[in-house]
Amino acid sequence: MTTKANATDDSFHVFDTTLRDGAQREGINLTVADKLTIARHLDTFGVGYIEGGWPGANPRDTEFFARAQKEIAFENAQLVAFGATRRAGGSAADDPQVKALLNSGAPVITLVAKSHDRHVELALRTTLEENLEMVRDTVSHLRNQGRRVFVDCEHFFDGYRADAEYAKSVVRTAHEAGAEVVILCDTNGGMLPAQVQAVVATVIADTGARLGIHAQDDTGCAVANTLAAVDAGATHVQCTANGYGERVGNANLFPVVAALELKYGMKVLPEGALAEMTRISHAIAEVVNLTPSTHQPYVGVSAFAHKAGLHASAIKVDPDLYQHIDPEKVGNTMRMLVSDMAGRASIELKGKELGVDLGDDRALVGRVVERVKERELQGYTYEAADASFELLLRGEVEGRARRYFRTESWRAIVEDRPDGTHANEATVKLWAKGERIVATAEGNGPVNALDRALRVALERIYPQLAKLELIDYKVRILEGRTGTESTTRVLITTGDGAGDWATVGVAENVIAASWQALEDAYTYGLLRAGVEPAE
């Protein structure tokens, strides 16, 4: 394993623990290959330290460290092995778990130590003095073996509340034994920013140790608590990508780093790395198989999305009036959402975003605004269906709806068979390029059957449709009526291998709403492919 010099100096540490603490989130189960991939993403992003797991505690983490030495040439990060202080009554030199940490080959080792007196006595079942000796012996031994050592003081803030002097004695012992950084852990996640800032400032003054912060998010304050610790003098922040972690998660790496770089003016990443933040966030979400949070600060697709007409009017004059940063600095983009709240500015900005030239035609923009409001009153939603909105917009600009085919009729049949199975069949009759076409297909549901029948009918005339794939299908019953008489909205996401788009349909019949969304999806797919309308 080769490691180049850190992208930043050693005065401040960005420490990522996605591969250990983040992996404790419910629903995350990382393979060794997953961990290697995430480690590469984090190194590309430019974090200084990547905690890979607990070698010796489980075969997966042991394999990860063995493979990382051979397969990853770190450009920015140093790999960190996590483990505990030696057992009570023994010696660090003879402790098998400590040996496993050394055998991992990691240049940096983080030791977890008890700093809450009740945890020492009830969990470790040893004396307070022996706990201090366990810290002193383990840190000294690892330092003598040439390893850098960080110490995580578990449950520090709760321990400080119970017995501040003992909690500080653990910090002092680790520091004097050679730990480069002692990390104060809000393990239960119950602290608030003002409390964190006060405690960190006091511990720095009373111990002289270099401190770090590890915050869980149980009060929703993990990022704020992390920054409060920095305000108090902490120079080491432990975070996880996208805030993954046990219970409700950890301090989120991305808003912490963005705040340090953009709000505090600190240089904690390599040049240009911050602009990769949105991509890295989404890439890691793909690896752990969790949908990226659309409303995550800085990197969510809605982080710079504007809906209100008042906002749009101001943004048209100056985007900074309703945005705290330029989204491009973190690799994100501004988006305009079109809804019944839209005004002229929203439509103009959205048209520009979609590449549709509205010129200075105020009457045209006014018609689009009224059309959108009328359609949204019926149940349509365009903020989640850009493709349907673009078709509406182009229809107004061009004076007629863009049409590649004209539907004569369609029919979907569901047959309930005696053996309990169902047969789904659809027939479509349509006109395309002057030709009347009738096509029938079966599917695993009536909508799937309609989709297949439409594809059968059109692929011969428009071979570009062969690339299309229905990716997602959502149904929502709208307010106003109940039960089977309800108005239904259908959102369909379609892709062509190069991108995807969303379309919407609304009707009192779920199949009819689905057909509308399918028609828009195919029409937009042909528009993307550069096909000229048939009529």
C-alpha positions as CSV (number, residue, x, y, z in Angstrom):
1,M,0.0,0.0,0.0
2,T,1.5,3.3,-1.1
3,T,0.4,6.6,0.3
4,K,1.4,10.0,-1.0
5,A,1.6,13.1,1.2
6,N,-1.7,14.4,2.5
7,A,-3.4,17.0,0.3
8,T,-3.4,19.3,3.3
9,D,-1.0,19.7,6.2
10,D,-1.5,18.0,9.5
11,S,-2.9,21.0,11.2
12,F,-6.5,19.8,10.6
13,H,-7.9,16.3,10.1
14,V,-10.9,15.3,8.0
15,F,-11.4,11.7,9.3
16,D,-14.0,9.5,7.6
17,T,-15.5,6.4,9.3
18,T,-18.1,5.3,6.8
19,L,-16.5,1.9,6.4
20,R,-16.8,1.2,10.2
21,D,-19.3,3.4,12.0
22,G,-21.3,4.2,8.9
23,A,-21.6,0.5,8.1
24,Q,-23.5,0.0,11.3
25,R,-26.6,1.7,9.8
26,E,-29.6,-0.5,9.5
27,G,-29.9,-1.7,5.9
28,I,-26.2,-1.4,5.0
29,N,-24.2,-4.6,4.6
30,L,-20.9,-3.9,2.8
31,T,-18.9,-6.6,1.1
32,V,-15.1,-6.2,0.9
33,A,-15.4,-5.1,-2.7
34,D,-17.9,-2.4,-1.6
35,K,-15.5,-1.2,1.0
36,L,-12.7,-1.0,-1.4
37,T,-14.8,1.0,-3.9
38,I,-16.0,3.4,-1.2
39,A,-12.4,3.9,0.0
40,R,-11.3,4.9,-3.5
41,H,-14.2,7.4,-3.7
42,L,-13.2,8.9,-0.3
43,D,-9.6,9.1,-1.3
44,T,-10.5,10.8,-4.6
45,F,-12.6,13.3,-2.6
46,G,-9.6,14.1,-0.5
47,V,-10.3,13.1,3.1
48,G,-7.1,12.7,5.2
49,Y,-8.0,9.5,7.0
50,I,-10.2,6.6,6.1
51,E,-11.1,4.2,9.0
52,G,-11.4,0.8,7.3
53,G,-12.8,-1.3,10.1
54,W,-11.7,-3.5,13.0
55,P,-9.1,-6.0,11.8
56,G,-9.2,-9.2,13.9
57,A,-12.8,-8.6,15.0
58,N,-14.3,-10.1,11.9
59,P,-12.9,-11.8,8.7
60,R,-14.4,-9.2,6.4
61,D,-12.4,-6.3,7.9
62,T,-9.2,-8.4,8.1
63,E,-9.6,-9.2,4.4
64,F,-10.2,-5.6,3.6
65,F,-6.9,-4.4,5.1
66,A,-5.0,-7.2,3.4
67,R,-6.5,-6.3,0.0
68,A,-6.2,-2.6,0.5
69,Q,-2.4,-2.9,1.0
70,K,-2.2,-4.6,-2.5
71,E,-5.0,-2.9,-4.4
72,I,-5.2,0.7,-3.4
73,A,-2.6,3.4,-4.0
74,F,-3.9,6.2,-1.9
75,E,-3.5,9.7,-3.3
76,N,-4.7,11.7,-0.4
77,A,-5.8,9.5,2.6
78,Q,-4.1,7.4,5.1
79,L,-5.8,4.1,6.1
80,V,-6.8,3.7,9.7
81,A,-7.4,0.5,11.7
82,F,-9.9,0.6,14.6
83,G,-9.6,-1.4,17.8
84,A,-9.8,-1.3,21.5
85,T,-7.3,-0.9,24.3
86,R,-5.8,-4.1,25.7
87,R,-7.8,-6.2,28.1
88,A,-7.7,-5.6,31.8
89,G,-5.0,-7.4,33.7
90,G,-2.9,-8.1,30.6
91,S,-0.3,-6.4,28.5
92,A,-0.6,-4.7,25.2
93,A,2.4,-6.5,23.8
94,D,0.7,-9.9,24.4
95,D,-2.9,-8.9,23.5
96,P,-4.2,-10.7,20.3
97,Q,-6.4,-7.9,19.4
98,V,-3.6,-5.3,19.6
99,K,-1.5,-7.7,17.5
100,A,-4.2,-7.8,14.8
101,L,-4.1,-4.0,14.6
102,L,-0.4,-4.1,14.0
103,N,-0.8,-6.9,11.4
104,S,-3.3,-4.9,9.5
105,G,-0.4,-2.8,8.1
106,A,-2.4,0.4,8.7
107,P,-0.1,3.4,9.4
108,V,-2.7,4.9,11.8
109,I,-4.6,3.2,14.6
110,T,-7.6,4.5,16.4
111,L,-8.2,3.0,19.8
112,V,-11.5,3.2,21.6
113,A,-11.2,3.8,25.3
114,K,-13.7,4.1,28.1
115,S,-14.1,7.6,29.6
116,H,-17.3,7.2,31.5
117,D,-16.7,5.8,35.0
118,R,-19.8,3.6,35.1
119,H,-18.9,2.0,31.7
120,V,-15.4,1.2,33.1
121,E,-16.9,-0.5,36.2
122,L,-19.9,-2.1,34.6
123,A,-18.8,-2.9,31.0
124,L,-15.1,-3.5,31.4
125,R,-15.5,-4.8,35.0
126,T,-12.3,-3.2,36.1
127,T,-11.1,-0.3,38.2
128,L,-10.8,3.3,37.1
129,E,-7.0,3.2,37.6
130,E,-6.6,0.0,35.6
131,N,-8.6,1.6,32.8
132,L,-6.1,4.4,32.7
133,E,-3.2,1.9,32.6
134,M,-4.9,0.0,29.7
135,V,-4.9,3.3,27.8
136,R,-1.3,4.2,28.7
137,D,0.1,0.7,27.9
138,T,-1.7,0.3,24.6
139,V,-0.9,3.7,23.2
140,S,2.7,3.5,24.3
141,H,3.1,0.0,22.8
142,L,1.6,1.0,19.4
143,R,3.8,4.2,19.3
144,N,6.9,2.1,20.0
145,Q,5.9,0.0,17.0
146,G,6.0,3.1,14.8
147,R,2.3,3.6,14.5
148,R,0.4,6.9,14.7
149,V,-2.3,6.6,17.4
150,F,-5.6,8.4,17.8
151,V,-7.8,7.7,20.8
152,D,-11.6,7.7,20.8
153,C,-13.0,8.5,24.2
154,E,-16.3,6.7,24.1
155,H,-19.3,8.2,25.9
156,F,-17.1,11.2,26.8
157,F,-19.7,13.8,27.2
158,D,-22.0,11.6,29.3
159,G,-18.9,10.6,31.3
160,Y,-17.9,14.3,31.7
161,R,-21.3,15.0,33.1
162,A,-21.0,12.1,35.6
163,D,-17.4,12.7,36.7
164,A,-15.6,15.5,34.8
165,E,-12.2,14.9,36.5
166,Y,-12.1,11.2,35.6
167,A,-13.1,11.9,32.0
168,K,-10.4,14.4,31.7
169,S,-7.9,12.1,33.2
170,V,-8.5,9.6,30.4
171,V,-7.8,12.4,27.8
172,R,-4.6,13.4,29.7
173,T,-3.4,9.8,30.0
174,A,-3.8,9.2,26.3
175,H,-2.1,12.5,25.4
176,E,0.8,11.9,27.7
177,A,1.3,8.3,26.3
178,G,1.7,9.6,22.8
179,A,-1.7,9.8,21.2
180,E,-1.6,12.5,18.5
181,V,-5.3,13.3,18.9
182,V,-7.9,12.5,21.5
183,I,-11.4,12.4,20.2
184,L,-14.4,13.3,22.4
185,C,-17.3,11.1,21.4
186,D,-20.9,11.9,21.8
187,T,-21.7,8.3,21.5
188,N,-25.4,8.6,22.5
189,G,-25.9,11.7,20.4
190,G,-27.6,13.6,23.1
191,M,-25.5,16.8,23.1
192,L,-26.4,20.3,21.9
193,P,-23.9,22.7,20.2
194,A,-23.5,25.2,23.1
195,Q,-22.8,22.3,25.5
196,V,-20.2,20.7,23.1
197,Q,-18.4,24.0,22.6
198,A,-18.2,24.6,26.4
199,V,-16.9,21.2,27.2
200,V,-14.3,21.1,24.4
201,A,-12.9,24.5,25.3
202,T,-12.6,23.4,29.0
203,V,-10.9,20.1,28.2
204,I,-8.4,21.7,25.8
205,A,-7.5,24.3,28.5
206,D,-7.3,21.7,31.3
207,T,-5.4,18.9,29.5
208,G,-3.4,20.6,26.7
209,A,-4.3,17.7,24.4
210,R,-5.1,18.0,20.7
211,L,-8.8,17.2,20.5
212,G,-11.2,15.8,17.9
213,I,-14.9,15.4,17.8
214,H,-17.1,12.4,16.9
215,A,-20.8,13.2,17.0
216,Q,-23.9,11.0,16.6
217,D,-27.1,12.7,15.2
218,D,-29.7,11.6,17.8
219,T,-30.7,15.2,18.5
220,G,-30.4,16.2,14.8
221,C,-27.3,18.3,15.8
222,A,-24.3,16.2,14.7
223,V,-23.1,18.6,12.1
224,A,-23.7,21.6,14.3
225,N,-22.0,19.9,17.3
226,T,-19.0,19.1,15.1
227,L,-18.7,22.7,14.0
228,A,-19.2,23.9,17.6
229,A,-16.3,21.7,18.6
230,V,-14.2,23.3,15.8
231,D,-15.2,26.7,17.1
232,A,-13.9,25.6,20.5
233,G,-10.5,24.5,19.2
234,A,-11.0,20.9,17.9
235,T,-8.8,20.2,14.9
236,H,-10.0,16.7,14.0
237,V,-13.5,15.9,12.8
238,Q,-14.9,12.4,12.4
239,C,-17.8,12.0,9.9
240,T,-19.5,9.5,7.6
241,A,-20.5,9.9,4.0
242,N,-24.2,11.0,3.8
243,G,-24.4,10.8,7.6
244,Y,-24.7,7.0,7.6
245,G,-24.4,5.3,11.0
246,E,-26.1,3.5,13.8
247,R,-29.6,4.6,14.8
248,V,-30.2,8.0,13.1
249,G,-26.6,8.3,11.9
250,N,-23.4,10.3,12.4
251,A,-22.2,13.8,11.5
252,N,-22.5,14.0,7.7
253,L,-19.1,14.4,6.0
254,F,-20.4,16.6,3.2
255,P,-22.1,19.5,5.0
256,V,-19.2,19.5,7.5
257,V,-16.5,19.8,4.9
258,A,-18.6,22.3,2.8
259,A,-19.0,24.4,5.9
260,L,-15.3,24.3,6.7
261,E,-14.3,25.2,3.2
262,L,-17.0,27.7,2.2
263,K,-18.1,29.2,5.6
264,Y,-14.9,29.0,7.7
265,G,-12.5,29.6,4.8
266,M,-10.4,26.6,5.8
267,K,-8.6,24.5,3.1
268,V,-9.3,20.9,4.1
269,L,-9.5,19.3,0.7
270,P,-7.2,19.2,-2.4
271,E,-7.8,21.9,-5.0
272,G,-10.9,21.3,-7.0
273,A,-12.2,18.4,-4.8
274,L,-15.1,20.3,-3.4
275,A,-16.7,20.5,-6.9
276,E,-16.8,16.7,-6.9
277,M,-18.8,16.5,-3.7
278,T,-22.2,15.8,-5.2
279,R,-20.9,13.1,-7.5
280,I,-19.0,11.4,-4.6
281,S,-22.1,11.5,-2.4
282,H,-24.3,9.9,-5.0
283,A,-21.7,7.4,-6.0
284,I,-21.3,6.1,-2.4
285,A,-25.1,6.0,-2.1
286,E,-25.2,3.7,-5.1
287,V,-22.5,1.4,-3.6
288,V,-24.5,1.0,-0.3
289,N,-27.7,0.6,-2.4
290,L,-29.6,3.4,-0.7
291,T,-31.4,6.1,-2.6
292,P,-29.6,9.4,-2.2
293,S,-31.5,11.8,0.0
294,T,-33.1,14.4,-2.3
295,H,-33.1,17.1,0.5
296,Q,-29.6,16.6,1.8
297,P,-27.8,19.9,2.3
298,Y,-25.4,20.9,-0.5
299,V,-25.6,17.6,-2.5
300,G,-29.3,16.7,-2.7
301,V,-31.1,17.2,-6.0
302,S,-33.5,19.6,-4.2
303,A,-30.8,21.5,-2.3
304,F,-30.9,24.3,-4.9
305,A,-34.5,23.8,-6.2
306,H,-36.8,26.8,-6.3
307,K,-40.6,26.6,-6.5
308,A,-42.1,29.8,-5.3
309,G,-42.7,32.5,-7.9
310,L,-41.3,35.2,-5.6
311,H,-38.1,33.3,-5.3
312,A,-37.9,32.8,-9.1
313,S,-38.4,36.6,-9.7
314,A,-35.5,37.4,-7.4
315,I,-33.2,34.6,-8.8
316,K,-33.8,35.9,-12.3
317,V,-32.2,39.2,-11.1
318,D,-29.5,37.6,-8.9
319,P,-29.3,33.8,-8.0
320,D,-27.5,34.7,-4.7
321,L,-30.7,36.4,-3.4
322,Y,-32.2,32.9,-2.6
323,Q,-29.1,30.7,-2.5
324,H,-26.5,30.6,0.3
325,I,-23.7,29.5,-2.1
326,D,-23.2,28.9,-5.8
327,P,-24.3,25.3,-6.3
328,E,-21.5,24.7,-8.8
329,K,-19.0,25.0,-6.0
330,V,-20.2,21.6,-4.7
331,G,-20.9,20.1,-8.0
332,N,-24.7,20.6,-7.8
333,T,-27.0,22.7,-10.0
334,M,-29.9,25.1,-9.5
335,R,-33.3,23.8,-10.6
336,M,-36.5,25.6,-11.1
337,L,-39.7,23.7,-10.2
338,V,-42.8,24.5,-12.1
339,S,-46.0,24.3,-10.1
340,D,-49.2,26.2,-9.4
341,M,-46.9,28.6,-7.4
342,A,-45.1,29.5,-10.6
343,G,-44.9,33.0,-12.0
344,R,-43.4,34.5,-15.1
345,A,-39.9,34.3,-13.8
346,S,-40.2,30.6,-12.9
347,I,-41.4,29.8,-16.5
348,E,-38.6,31.9,-18.1
349,L,-35.9,30.4,-15.9
350,K,-37.2,26.8,-16.5
351,G,-37.4,27.4,-20.2
352,K,-33.8,28.5,-20.2
353,E,-32.8,25.4,-18.1
354,L,-34.6,23.1,-20.7
355,G,-33.1,24.9,-23.7
356,V,-36.4,26.3,-24.9
357,D,-36.2,29.9,-26.1
358,L,-39.1,32.0,-25.0
359,G,-37.7,35.2,-26.3
360,D,-39.4,38.3,-24.8
361,D,-42.9,37.1,-25.6
362,R,-44.8,38.1,-22.4
363,A,-48.1,36.8,-23.8
364,L,-46.6,33.4,-24.4
365,V,-45.1,33.2,-20.9
366,G,-48.5,34.3,-19.5
367,R,-50.3,31.5,-21.4
368,V,-47.9,28.9,-20.0
369,V,-48.3,30.2,-16.5
370,E,-52.1,29.9,-16.7
371,R,-51.9,26.5,-18.4
372,V,-49.7,25.2,-15.7
373,K,-52.0,26.5,-12.9
374,E,-55.0,25.1,-14.7
375,R,-53.4,21.7,-15.1
376,E,-52.1,21.5,-11.5
377,L,-55.6,22.3,-10.3
378,Q,-56.7,19.1,-12.1
379,G,-54.0,17.1,-10.3
380,Y,-51.0,17.3,-12.6
381,T,-47.6,18.0,-11.1
382,Y,-44.8,19.3,-13.2
383,E,-42.1,19.8,-10.5
384,A,-41.7,16.0,-10.6
385,A,-42.3,15.6,-14.4
386,D,-39.9,17.8,-16.3
387,A,-40.5,15.9,-19.6
388,S,-44.2,16.5,-19.5
389,F,-43.6,20.1,-18.8
390,E,-41.2,20.5,-21.6
391,L,-43.7,19.0,-24.0
392,L,-46.3,21.4,-22.8
393,L,-43.9,24.3,-23.1
394,R,-42.8,23.4,-26.6
395,G,-46.4,23.0,-27.7
396,E,-47.1,26.6,-26.6
397,V,-44.0,27.9,-28.3
398,E,-44.5,25.9,-31.6
399,G,-48.3,26.6,-31.6
400,R,-49.3,22.9,-31.6
401,A,-48.5,19.7,-29.6
402,R,-45.5,17.8,-30.7
403,R,-46.9,14.5,-32.1
404,Y,-45.2,11.4,-33.5
405,F,-48.4,9.3,-33.4
406,R,-52.1,9.7,-32.9
407,T,-54.0,7.3,-30.7
408,E,-57.3,6.0,-32.1
409,S,-58.1,3.8,-29.1
410,W,-56.5,1.5,-26.5
411,R,-57.9,-1.4,-24.4
412,A,-56.5,-3.3,-21.4
413,I,-58.0,-6.6,-20.2
414,V,-57.3,-8.4,-17.0
415,E,-58.5,-12.0,-16.9
416,D,-59.0,-13.8,-13.6
417,R,-58.4,-17.5,-14.2
418,P,-59.7,-20.4,-12.1
419,D,-56.2,-21.4,-10.9
420,G,-55.8,-18.0,-9.3
421,T,-53.4,-16.6,-11.9
422,H,-54.2,-13.5,-14.0
423,A,-53.7,-12.7,-17.7
424,N,-53.0,-9.1,-18.8
425,E,-53.5,-8.2,-22.4
426,A,-53.6,-4.8,-24.1
427,T,-54.5,-3.7,-27.7
428,V,-53.6,-0.3,-29.1
429,K,-54.9,1.3,-32.3
430,L,-53.0,4.3,-33.6
431,W,-51.8,6.2,-36.6
432,A,-48.1,7.0,-37.3
433,K,-46.7,8.5,-40.5
434,G,-50.0,8.0,-42.3
435,E,-50.3,4.3,-41.4
436,R,-53.0,2.8,-39.2
437,I,-51.4,0.2,-36.8
438,V,-53.1,-2.3,-34.5
439,A,-50.9,-4.1,-32.0
440,T,-51.6,-6.5,-29.1
441,A,-49.3,-7.6,-26.3
442,E,-49.3,-9.3,-22.9
443,G,-47.6,-8.2,-19.8
444,N,-47.3,-8.8,-16.1
445,G,-49.9,-6.1,-15.4
446,P,-52.3,-4.0,-17.5
447,V,-49.8,-1.0,-17.6
448,N,-46.9,-3.3,-18.6
449,A,-49.2,-4.8,-21.3
450,L,-50.0,-1.3,-22.6
451,D,-46.3,-0.4,-22.6
452,R,-45.4,-3.5,-24.6
453,A,-48.3,-3.0,-27.1
454,L,-47.3,0.6,-27.7
455,R,-43.7,-0.5,-28.3
456,V,-44.8,-3.3,-30.7
457,A,-46.9,-0.7,-32.6
458,L,-44.2,1.9,-33.0
459,E,-40.7,0.3,-33.0
460,R,-40.9,-0.6,-36.7
461,I,-41.5,3.0,-37.6
462,Y,-39.4,4.5,-34.8
463,P,-36.5,2.0,-34.1
464,Q,-35.1,4.6,-31.6
465,L,-37.7,3.4,-29.2
466,A,-35.9,0.0,-28.7
467,K,-33.6,1.7,-26.2
468,L,-36.4,2.9,-24.0
469,E,-37.0,1.2,-20.6
470,L,-39.7,2.0,-18.0
471,I,-37.6,2.5,-14.8
472,D,-40.1,3.6,-12.2
473,Y,-43.9,3.8,-11.8
474,K,-45.7,5.6,-9.0
475,V,-49.4,6.0,-8.4
476,R,-51.0,8.5,-6.0
477,I,-54.7,8.9,-5.1
478,L,-55.5,12.6,-5.1
479,E,-57.7,14.4,-2.5
480,G,-61.3,15.3,-3.3
481,R,-62.8,11.9,-3.7
482,T,-62.4,8.5,-2.0
483,G,-62.0,4.9,-2.8
484,T,-62.5,3.7,-6.4
485,E,-63.9,7.0,-7.5
486,S,-60.8,8.9,-6.7
487,T,-58.8,10.9,-9.2
488,T,-55.4,9.2,-9.8
489,R,-52.0,10.7,-10.7
490,V,-49.4,8.5,-12.3
491,L,-45.7,9.4,-12.6
492,I,-43.5,7.3,-14.9
493,T,-39.7,7.4,-15.2
494,T,-38.3,6.2,-18.5
495,G,-34.7,5.9,-19.6
496,D,-32.7,5.3,-22.8
497,G,-29.3,4.4,-21.4
498,A,-28.0,7.9,-21.6
499,G,-30.4,9.5,-19.1
500,D,-33.9,9.3,-17.7
501,W,-37.0,11.5,-17.6
502,A,-40.3,11.7,-15.8
503,T,-43.8,12.1,-17.2
504,V,-47.2,12.5,-15.6
505,G,-50.8,11.5,-16.3
506,V,-54.0,12.3,-14.4
507,A,-57.5,10.6,-14.8
508,E,-60.2,9.0,-12.8
509,N,-59.0,5.7,-14.1
510,V,-55.5,4.5,-13.1
511,I,-55.0,2.9,-16.5
512,A,-56.1,6.0,-18.4
513,A,-53.7,8.1,-16.3
514,S,-50.9,5.6,-17.0
515,W,-51.6,5.8,-20.8
516,Q,-51.2,9.6,-20.7
517,A,-47.9,9.3,-19.0
518,L,-46.8,6.6,-21.4
519,E,-47.7,8.7,-24.4
520,D,-45.6,11.6,-23.0
521,A,-42.7,9.2,-22.2
522,Y,-42.5,7.9,-25.8
523,T,-43.0,11.3,-27.3
524,Y,-40.2,12.8,-25.2
525,G,-38.0,9.8,-26.0
526,L,-38.3,10.5,-29.7
527,L,-37.7,14.2,-29.1
528,R,-34.5,13.4,-27.2
529,A,-33.4,11.2,-30.1
530,G,-33.8,14.1,-32.5
531,V,-36.7,12.6,-34.5
532,E,-38.8,15.1,-36.4
533,P,-42.5,15.0,-35.6
534,A,-44.7,13.0,-38.1
535,E,-47.4,15.7,-38.2
